Amino acid sequence: MAASQEEVTLLGVTGSAFVCRVQIALKLKGVEYKYVEENLGNKSDLLLKYNPVYKKVPVFVHNEKPIPESLVIVEYIDETWKHNPILPSDPYQRALARFWSKFIDDRVVGAAWKAVYTVDEEEREKNVEESFEALQFLENELKDKKFFGGEEFGLVDIAAVYIAFWIPIFQEIGGLELFTSENFPKLYKWSQEFVNHPVVKESLPPRDPVFAFLKRRYESLSASK
Amino acid sequence: MAKEYGEVQLFGVGGSPYARRVRIALEMKGVQYTYFEEDLRNKSDLLLKYNPVHKKVPVLVHNGKPLAESLVILEYIDDTWGNHPILPQQPYDRALAQFWSRFIDDKCLPAITKAAFTANKEERDNSAEESLEALQFLENELKHKFFGGETIGLVDIAAGFIAFWLPAIEEAVGLKLLSCEKFPKLHKWGQEFTNHPVVKENLPPRDKLVGFFKARYASITASK
């Protein structure tokens, strides 16, 4: 739908929830882009040039102007391609969307990972509790909406893809019963709606290779005990 | 020029750089607001009601609707009151402003805080290294009088900690990070920022801040 010749590139790795967020946004907007698969064990010169601060993926490049940080990228995409909006137009609702997506990054992502990928049992338990508390806030925030964004998914839903797709994988690997329909009925239902949404389904990585990779990582962690 | 602001309330703490950010933005835009000073050891019911998730300041309440997290609040203020914009117009420049202000909160401030207020010397030294690296990125990014160009913007307001709180910390604990030899542009920016007419009115008293940091340092190093 671009009027002019646009050069859009995404540097990422398959299996990254943060890269996936950007891919969902691009798919929603129907933006054609070039995808570059990075090797994080051997980062390309391009990645180091485009994200010297964090040296991480995703990095989004539009007409040779790079942007790192998934949530910043998603907002930029929303402002640049205006159809199928991701953020609400009302300033207060926009602020809430930013608040909750930041909340996911600050309080869910780290804790959920450490709830499985921590050797020390006490530390692990602490993270399970923190994850539980954080998910509870989201459960309450969702209320009876289909998506956090309302009838259509928005910024918070996109940020929460981590919860919908990645947390269930960690749980299975670590034998953890954290994100279940008993504990979080609304959030669980939301996750099923979200991963089955056509735009999201097409943007998610294939589950098996991601599972295998994360399982190997888990095993090497316990082996080093 | 009467403007309809509605009812605006701000819950903050005098020494908090995050609360001061919000005050600077409101005052730049000439928004009338009521300020409530919180006691963080005895948080008010209102604060707990308005920010149940983090229970922290600042909290902005506009016509009864609460918002927490200073950067979220700053963007809301800019979206709501269009005069004296603090974010750029162009999407790419806005994205960069968001990136750098989050960098300040995610990398700079935690590193600086740990470089001063950690009991373990090795950790302190590592954090000092990280702080210098972070400050270097900002030094390289600064191309005009302010991060926002000729006027202060989101990144300047976020970086207020570096302009005012960091020198106070340095004095309190005997640390030197923001030297004008290593960071000439940032050092000069700090002075321009703290002398800006709106900012100047919105900084806490320096000696009280230094005293607060001295006490904090003493309690951490005493428990070795």
Interface residues (C-beta under 8 A of the other chain):
Chain A: P52 V53 H62 K65 I67 P68 E69 V72 I73 E75 Y76 E79 T80 P91 Y92 R94 A95 L96 R98 F99 K102 F103 F137
Chain B: V53 H62 K65 L67 A68 E69 V72 I73 E75 Y76 D79 T80 P91 Y92 R94 A95 L96 Q98 F99 R102 F103 K107 F137
